Amino acid sequence: MCTLEKRGNIFILTLTGNDEHRLNPTLLDSIRSALHRLRSEPTSPSTVLITTAHGKYFSNGYDLSWARSTTSQSTTLSRYKMMSSKLREVASDLVSLPMPTIAAITGHASAGGMVFALCHDYMIMRRDRGFLYMSELDIGLVVPAWFMTLIECKIGDARVRRDILLKAAKWTAEMAVEKGIVDMACGSAEETVEAAIGLGEELFKRKWDGQVYAKNRMVVLGEVLDTLVSDETVGEENGKRSRSKL
């Protein structure tokens, strides 16, 4: 469901296929496996990770169809909790990864998919297709506390955060650059990945110690790490609010 390749000094993690890259346990486990492989790499100087995806979607969030493909409400709730737990593990892995990380967003990034992108240090987004979108309000789900903490740490403007979460606004690449959500907008999928590689090469030239980089990131995102451990909103609250939709 994903591949990990090295191109020069850069590692590229690609979500493969032309589906929506829904964050079900299988895909999340595959991403974690790739991240664990990266931890075996030398960290001084650190390399750089770019995450991207094939097709129309970067990631369309949790696999709601899988979670709801049962007549048992308890099983549905258990599946929500499983996806939440595994995404929190991926987020924790990215926050503690001993190298700079870049999300090359080549398609739609919605809900958990947008959060997955925000877990990276830098975000570069394709201009001619795709949008960022926190869809929870529109589909009747409660935003987990750690989603909010991450968004607060990554997006400085409170009005933008309000529109993301309480308006379910959809952001094109150019809008997201203007609002300070992403770092750069590029023309096509290929140009987006190439721009990410260019940024990655610039970061690699700094010859930072990967372990020091990770520790500094963990200080910057310390509140996110704390919330990742304690957040149990997904499952309990989402399960209650989803029952009418099952």
C-alpha positions as CSV (number, residue, x, y, z in Angstrom):
1,M,0.0,0.0,0.0
2,C,3.1,2.2,0.1
3,T,6.6,2.2,-1.1
4,L,9.9,3.6,0.4
5,E,12.7,4.5,-2.0
6,K,15.9,6.5,-1.7
7,R,16.6,9.1,-4.4
8,G,20.0,10.6,-3.7
9,N,20.0,11.9,-0.2
10,I,16.2,11.8,0.1
11,F,13.8,9.1,1.0
12,I,10.4,9.1,-0.7
13,L,7.4,7.4,0.9
14,T,4.6,7.0,-1.6
15,L,1.0,5.9,-1.0
16,T,0.5,3.7,-4.0
17,G,-2.6,3.1,-6.2
18,N,-5.4,5.2,-7.5
19,D,-7.8,4.8,-4.6
20,E,-8.5,7.4,-1.8
21,H,-5.7,6.2,0.4
22,R,-8.1,5.8,3.3
23,L,-6.4,5.4,6.7
24,N,-7.5,1.9,7.6
25,P,-5.3,-0.3,9.8
26,T,-3.6,-2.0,6.8
27,L,-2.4,1.3,5.3
28,L,-1.4,2.8,8.7
29,D,0.6,-0.3,9.6
30,S,2.3,-0.1,6.2
31,I,3.3,3.5,6.8
32,R,4.6,2.7,10.3
33,S,6.7,-0.1,8.9
34,A,8.3,2.3,6.4
35,L,9.0,4.8,9.2
36,H,10.6,2.2,11.3
37,R,12.9,1.2,8.4
38,L,14.0,4.9,8.3
39,R,15.0,4.7,11.9
40,S,17.8,2.3,11.0
41,E,19.4,5.0,8.8
42,P,22.4,7.1,10.1
43,T,21.1,10.2,11.7
44,S,24.3,12.4,11.4
45,P,23.9,14.1,9.0
46,S,20.2,13.4,8.8
47,T,18.5,12.4,5.6
48,V,15.1,13.8,4.6
49,L,11.7,12.1,4.2
50,I,9.1,13.2,1.6
51,T,5.6,11.7,1.8
52,T,3.5,11.7,-1.3
53,A,0.7,9.7,-3.0
54,H,-0.5,8.5,-6.4
55,G,-3.8,9.4,-7.9
56,K,-6.4,12.0,-7.1
57,Y,-6.1,11.8,-3.3
58,F,-3.2,12.3,-0.9
59,S,-5.5,10.8,1.7
60,N,-9.3,11.0,2.3
61,G,-9.1,10.3,6.0
62,Y,-10.3,7.4,8.0
63,D,-11.8,4.4,6.2
64,L,-15.4,5.0,7.3
65,S,-16.9,2.4,4.9
66,W,-14.7,-0.3,6.6
67,A,-15.6,1.0,10.1
68,R,-19.3,0.9,9.3
69,S,-19.4,-2.4,7.3
70,T,-20.9,-4.3,10.2
71,T,-24.2,-4.5,11.9
72,S,-22.6,-4.4,15.3
73,Q,-22.3,-1.0,16.9
74,S,-19.6,-2.2,19.3
75,T,-17.6,-3.5,16.3
76,T,-17.9,-0.2,14.6
77,L,-16.8,1.6,17.7
78,S,-13.9,-0.8,18.0
79,R,-12.8,-0.1,14.5
80,Y,-12.9,3.7,15.0
81,K,-10.7,3.3,18.1
82,M,-8.3,1.1,16.1
83,M,-7.9,3.6,13.4
84,S,-7.5,6.4,15.9
85,S,-4.9,4.5,17.8
86,K,-2.9,3.6,14.7
87,L,-3.0,7.2,13.4
88,R,-1.8,8.5,16.7
89,E,1.1,6.0,16.5
90,V,2.0,7.3,13.0
91,A,1.8,10.9,14.2
92,S,4.1,10.0,17.2
93,D,6.5,8.3,14.8
94,L,6.7,11.4,12.6
95,V,7.1,13.8,15.5
96,S,10.1,11.8,16.8
97,L,11.6,10.8,13.4
98,P,15.3,11.9,13.3
99,M,15.1,13.8,10.0
100,P,13.2,16.7,8.4
101,T,9.9,15.6,6.8
102,I,8.0,17.1,3.9
103,A,4.5,16.3,2.7
104,A,4.1,16.6,-1.1
105,I,0.3,16.9,-1.3
106,T,-0.5,15.9,-4.8
107,G,-4.3,15.5,-4.3
108,H,-7.1,15.9,-1.8
109,A,-6.2,15.7,1.8
110,S,-9.3,15.5,4.0
111,A,-9.9,14.9,7.7
112,G,-7.3,12.4,9.0
113,G,-5.5,12.8,5.7
114,M,-5.1,16.5,6.3
115,V,-3.9,15.8,9.8
116,F,-1.4,13.2,8.5
117,A,0.0,15.9,6.2
118,L,0.2,18.4,9.1
119,C,2.3,15.9,11.0
120,H,5.2,16.8,8.6
121,D,7.5,19.7,9.1
122,Y,6.8,21.2,5.7
123,M,3.8,21.0,3.3
124,I,4.0,21.6,-0.5
125,M,0.7,21.4,-2.3
126,R,-0.3,20.8,-5.9
127,R,-2.0,23.9,-7.4
128,D,-4.1,22.4,-10.2
129,R,-5.9,19.7,-8.2
130,G,-7.0,19.0,-4.6
131,F,-7.9,20.8,-1.5
132,L,-7.4,20.6,2.3
133,Y,-10.6,19.9,4.2
134,M,-11.5,18.9,7.8
135,S,-14.8,17.2,7.0
136,E,-15.7,16.1,10.6
137,L,-18.4,18.8,11.0
138,D,-20.1,17.9,7.7
139,I,-20.2,14.2,8.4
140,G,-21.1,14.4,12.1
141,L,-17.9,13.4,13.9
142,V,-16.2,15.0,16.8
143,V,-12.7,16.3,16.2
144,P,-10.2,14.5,18.5
145,A,-8.3,16.7,21.0
146,W,-5.0,15.9,19.4
147,F,-6.1,17.0,16.0
148,M,-6.9,20.4,17.5
149,T,-3.6,20.6,19.4
150,L,-1.7,19.8,16.2
151,I,-3.7,22.4,14.2
152,E,-3.0,25.0,17.0
153,C,0.7,24.2,16.8
154,K,0.9,24.4,13.0
155,I,-1.5,27.2,12.1
156,G,-1.1,30.5,13.9
157,D,-4.2,32.4,12.9
158,A,-7.2,31.6,15.2
159,R,-9.7,32.7,12.5
160,V,-8.2,30.2,10.0
161,R,-8.4,27.5,12.7
162,R,-12.0,28.4,13.3
163,D,-12.9,28.1,9.6
164,I,-11.0,24.8,9.3
165,L,-12.9,23.2,12.2
166,L,-16.2,25.2,12.6
167,K,-16.9,26.0,9.0
168,A,-15.4,22.9,7.4
169,A,-13.8,25.2,4.8
170,K,-12.1,23.7,1.8
171,W,-8.7,25.2,0.9
172,T,-7.0,25.1,-2.5
173,A,-3.2,25.3,-2.6
174,E,-3.1,29.0,-3.3
175,M,-5.6,29.7,-0.5
176,A,-3.7,27.5,1.9
177,V,-0.4,29.3,1.1
178,E,-2.2,32.7,1.7
179,K,-3.5,31.5,5.0
180,G,-0.2,30.1,6.2
181,I,-1.3,26.5,6.2
182,V,1.1,25.2,3.5
183,D,4.6,26.4,2.5
184,M,4.4,26.4,-1.3
185,A,2.0,25.7,-4.2
186,C,3.2,24.0,-7.4
187,G,1.7,23.4,-10.8
188,S,1.4,19.6,-11.1
189,A,1.9,16.4,-9.2
190,E,5.4,16.0,-10.7
191,E,6.3,19.6,-10.0
192,T,5.1,19.3,-6.4
193,V,7.3,16.2,-5.8
194,E,10.3,17.9,-7.5
195,A,9.8,21.0,-5.4
196,A,9.8,18.8,-2.3
197,I,13.0,17.1,-3.4
198,G,14.6,20.5,-4.0
199,L,13.6,21.6,-0.5
200,G,14.8,18.3,0.9
201,E,18.2,18.8,-0.8
202,E,18.5,22.2,0.7
203,L,17.7,20.9,4.2
204,F,20.2,18.0,3.7
205,K,23.0,20.4,3.0
206,R,22.7,21.8,6.5
207,K,24.2,18.5,7.8
208,W,22.1,18.5,10.9
209,D,22.3,15.7,13.5
210,G,19.1,13.7,13.1
211,Q,18.7,12.9,16.8
212,V,19.1,16.6,17.7
213,Y,16.6,17.6,15.1
214,A,14.1,15.1,16.4
215,K,14.5,16.2,20.0
216,N,14.1,19.9,19.0
217,R,10.9,19.0,17.1
218,M,9.6,17.1,20.1
219,V,10.1,20.2,22.2
220,V,8.2,22.4,19.6
221,L,5.4,19.8,19.5
222,G,5.5,18.7,23.1
223,E,1.8,19.6,23.6
224,V,0.9,17.4,20.7
225,L,2.9,14.4,22.1
226,D,1.2,14.9,25.5
227,T,-2.3,14.9,23.8
228,L,-1.4,11.9,21.7
229,V,-1.0,9.8,24.8
230,S,-4.2,11.0,26.5
231,D,-6.7,11.5,23.7
232,E,-9.6,9.1,23.7
233,T,-12.1,11.2,21.9
234,V,-12.2,9.1,18.8
235,G,-14.2,6.0,19.5
236,E,-16.1,7.1,22.5
237,E,-17.5,10.4,21.2
238,N,-17.4,9.6,17.5
239,G,-19.1,6.3,18.1
240,K,-21.9,8.0,19.9
241,R,-22.4,10.6,17.2
242,S,-22.1,8.1,14.4
243,R,-24.8,5.7,15.5
244,S,-27.5,7.6,13.7
245,K,-25.5,7.2,10.5
246,L,-25.0,3.4,10.7
